[in-house]
Amino acid sequence: RPKPINRMQVILQHLKMSNQTDSTAEVLLEKRGGAGIITLNRPKALNALNLSMIQQIYPQLKTWEQDPETFLIIIKGTGGKAFCAGGDIRAITEAGKVGDKLAQDFFRGEYSLNNAIGTCKKPYVALIDGITMGGGVGVSVHGHFRVATEKTLFAMPETAIGLFPDVGGGYFLPRLSGKIGYYLALTGCRLKGRDVLKAGIATHFVESGKLPALEKDLIALKSPSKENIADLLNSYQKQSTVDQEKKFVLDEHIEKINSLFSANSMEEIVKKLKQDGSPFAIKQLETINKMSPTSLKLTLRQLREGASMSLQEVLKMEYRLSQACMKGHDFYEGVRAVLIDKDQSPRWKPSALEEVSDEFVDNCFQPLGNDDLKL
């Protein structure tokens, strides 16, 4: 007679959840109607993910996935400025410098959460209102629905800090149309508002002011299917007219992006950009020249390999890369230059693409034996 135990678990679960709605918690986990709601609640840090948030979200997501009374999962951020601006890079930097386990645990936990979202059997709706970068992309883009607003600002800016577009970037970026994903990954280009939908990163566009009503309507759905949720999102999208007439910001450059970023090596991409010589190409060249040469090479290979891999295979590959970056020089130097001293002049080692050997790149992709990510 296992019933009483289950009931006890449910009661404990509810008690745990009512505690979780304490407004000072870094992440709020609550059940409203048939919806499990995850609210990232570090507005001062632009809702950046830290390990304790990841460790709270993961088991709750798994619980809701199994719970017959939970029909969908919604994730959002507080503060009005950001959905989630990334991972807690500073903490990882401090840990990595002294060889602390956090530099492994954080990426392990984060990628396991990305995988749980990507394989979640319940419809998962991310309201990506505001800044959505790095780790924030990881907790949204692998879900079924990603709702952008006019305030959404998307970017994967990792090559500027000696990292690579992780959190499954090797999976979703090469699957965007043409070479848009390669362009976004290598240059860290930012997309705003409707452009996030047009690039194929968001699935819907709803005006920011309509999100509270949308959320209410989502919660009110009675045992909805993915189709019901899609219908509701579509109806909200139809009523959202902000920037409706605007052309996709990359439209005029799409042919150039597709040809220039289709080269097999970073050196070749740079050569093509130089040969092209258009204002657009020159601007991309200037951007790429500021990035970590090591990161650029790792990223290009990550996307080329990830294009034919499953999400699980990509995350395993990215975990290997994350650990290689933790052992290297450029990540710490990039964080110093961009986030700590903010002098914006990182001294990369090696400082030129030609000096990053194929052998070094190969090594970063090698299996880690028992330390590999297990999903």
N, C-alpha and C positions, 0 to 999 in steps of 0.2 A: 504493500500500500504506500507508494511513494508520494501520493498527493500532498499530505500535510507539509512535507519538507519543501516541496515546490512553493507552496503558499507562503511558507516562512521566508523563503528566499525572495519572493516577490515583495513581501512586506519590508524586509531588510533593504532591498533594492530601492524601494520608494523612500525609505527613511534616508538612505544614503543620498538619494537625489535631492530630497528637500534640503539637505545640508549643503548640497552643491550649489544651490541658488544664492548662496551668500555672495553679495556683490563684490567682495574683495578678492574672491577666488580668481586665479589666472584663467581658468576655463570653467564655464558653467555648463552643466549637463542636466537637462531636464526633459520630462516627458509632458507634452501637451496634446490632448486628444490622442490621435493615432501617430503623432510625430515625435521622434526623438530629436531634441534640439541641442546642438553644440554651439556655444557662443565663446569665441576667443575674446578674452577680457583683459588684455594688457594695453589699453589705449595709449598710454605714455610711451610704450615701446613699439607702437604701431602694430600691436598684436603679434609680434614676433614669437615663434614657437620655441619653447625651451623643453628640456627633457621631461620635466615633471608634467607639463601639459600633454605631451605625447603619451606618456605613461598613464594618464587618466583617460584620454580619448580612446585609445586602442581597445582596452577591455570593455568599455561601454558600448563601443561600436559593435563589437562581437556579441555582446549581450542582446542589444537591440536587433541584430541580424537574426538571432534565434527566437526572439520573442514574438509569438503569434499576434500580440496586441499592438505591435509597432509596425506601421505600414510604410513609413518613409523616414528619412533622416535629413535634417536641414543643418547646414553649417553657415555661420555668419560671424562678423566681427563687431566690436563696439567702438564707439568714439567718433564715428562719422568720417574719419580720414582714411582708414585702412581696413581692408579685409584682413590681410596678414602680409607684412612686409618682408617675411623671410624667416630664417632660422636664427637662433641666438648665437650669431657668429663670434661675438666677443668672448663668450664663455668657452666656446670650442677652441678658440685661439689660445686662451690662457691654459686650457687643459692640454692642448697639443704640445705647447712649449715645454711643459714639465713631464710629458709622457703619461698624463692622467688618463684613466680609462674612459672618461667622458668623451674623449675624441673618437672612441669606438662605439660606446653605448648610444651616443646621440644619433649617429648615422644609422646604426642598426635599428634603433627604435623608430626613427623617422621613416626609413624605407619600408619597414614592416607595416607601418601605418598607411603609407602610400599604397602598398599592395592590398591591404585590407579594404581600402576605399575602392581600388580598381576591381576587386573581386566581389564586392558587397552585393548580396542578393536582393537587398531592399533598395528601392529607388533612393538616390542620394542627390540632394539639391544644394549646390553651393551658391550663396548670394555674394558674388565677388564685387561688392560695392567699395570703391576706393582702391588704395594701393594693393596690388597683388603681385608679389615677386617671390622668386626662389621657393622657399618652403611653403609659402602661401599658395603657389601654383600647385605644389605637390599634394596639398589637402583639398584641392578643388578639381583640377583638370582630369583626374582619373575617374571622377564620379559621373553619373548618367547625365546630370543637368548642371550647367554653369551659367548663371544669370549675371550678365554684365550690366552696368548702368553708365550714365554719362560721366560718373566720377571714377570709373574703373581706370586704373593705370597699370598695365601689364608690362613686366620685363623679366628676362632671365639675365641679370648683369654679372654673372659669376666670373667670366673671363677677365674682368677688370680687377678682381681680387685674388687672382691666382688659383681659382677653383674652376669648376666646369658646371654646365647647367644640369644639375643632378635631379633628385626627387622624381626620377622617371622621365627626365627630359630626353634621354636617348630613345624613349619609346614614342612620346607624343610629337616631338618636334619634327623628326623626319617624315611623319605621317601627315603633316600639313601640306597644302597643295604646292606643287612645284618645289622650289628651294627656299620657300619662306622660312621654314624652321631652321635651316642652316644659317640663313641671314640673321635671324633673331638671336640665335645661339652665339654666333661668333662676334657680332657687333654689340649685343646687349640693347638693341634698338627698343624704344618704348612705344607701346601702342595704347591709345586712349579710347574710351567709350565704345561706340559702335564698331570701331576698327578691330576690337578684340573679338567681336562676333564675326566680322567679315574675314578675319584671318583663320577662323575655324577653331579658335581657342575656347570661346564661349559658345553655348548652344542657343542662348536667348538674350534679348536686350529688353530691359524694363527700366523705366525711369526710376531714379533713386527714391523719389517721394512716394512712389506706389508700392515700395517693398513691404511696409507694414501691413497693408491690405492684402498683398499677395501671400504673405506669410500666414495671415489669418485664414485665408481661403484654402491654403495648402493643409493647414491643421484641421480644418473642418471637413476635408474629404473623407468619405466613409470607405474604408478598405480599398484605396485607389490602386489601379494598375499604372504601369509606366505611361500608358496611353492617356489615361485620365489626367495625369500630372502634366504631360506634354500639352494636352488640350488647354489646360488652365494657363500654363505659361504662354502658349501661343496667343490666347485671348488677351493677356496682359501686354504682350509684345505689340499686338495690333493697336492698342490704345496709346502706345508710347511713340510720340512723334518727334521728340528731340533729335536734331541732326539727321533727320530722315533723308534729306536730299543730298547730304554730303557724300562725296565719292570716297572710296577706300583710299586711305593715305598712300598705300603702296602701289596702287593701280598703275600710275604712270611709269613706275620703275620695275614692274613685274618681269618684263622680258629681260632686262639687264640682270635682275636678281637671279632669275633662272639660269641664265648663261654664265654669269660671273661666278656664282657659288656652286656650280656643278663640277668644278675641277676636283681631281683626285687627291691633291695635296695642298697644304696651306701656301707653300711657295708658289704653286701654280695659280692659286686664287689671287695672291698678291700681284703676280705677273700680269694676269688678266686685267686686274683693276688698273694697273699702271698703263697697260696698252690701251685700255678703253678711254681713259683721260677725260671723261665727261665730269661735270661738277658733282654728280651723284657718286661716281666711282672714286673721285678724289676724296670726297667726304668720308666714304667707307674706309679708304686707305688710311686716312688720318686717325680714324677711330681704332682700326685694327692695330696700328702702330703703337697705340697706348696700352694694348692688352698684353697679358703675360704670354710670351711665345710658347711656353710649355703648355699652358691652358688651351691655347688655340689648337695646338696639335692633338692634345688629348680629346678635345671637344669634337673636332672634325671626325676623328676615328670613332669616338663614342656614338655619334649620330649615324655614320655610315654602317657600323655594325648593328646598332640598335634597330635600324630600319627593317631588319628581317628577324628580329628576336621577339619573344613574348615579353610581357611586362616583368615577369619574374626573372627572366634571364637578364634583362636590362638592369634591374635593381641589383642583382648579384654583381654584374660587371661594374656598376657605379659604386658599389661598396668597396670593391678593390681599388678603384680610382681614388675614392675619398681617402683611403688609408695611405695611398701613395702620396697624395697631396699633403697629408698630415706629417709625412716624413720629409717633405721637401722644403724648399726655401720660399717659393713665390707666394704661397698662401699667407704666411705670416707677414711678408713684406707688403703684400697687397692690402691686407687688413690694416696694417700700420698706416700706409699712405692714404687710403680712402676713408677709413672709419676712425682711426685713433688720432694721428697727427694731422690728418686731413690736408697734407701738403700736395696731394694728387700727383706726386712724382715718384712712383715706385721704381726701385732699382732691381729689375728682373735679372735672375741668373738661371740659365744663360739669357743674354739680352737680345739675341737674334734667332729667328726661326731656324736658320741653317745650322745653328749650334745645338739644337735639340735633336739628338740622334734617334733614328728609328729603333735602335736597340733600347734606348732609355724608355721610349714610348711603349714598346713591347713589354718591357718589364712591369710597367704600371698596370697592365691588363692581366698579369699572371695570377692564377688561382692562389688563394691564401691557405689552402689545406683546411685544417680544423677551424681556422678563423674566418672562413668564408661565411657570407650571409646565408642563413637558412630560412627559407620561407615556407 
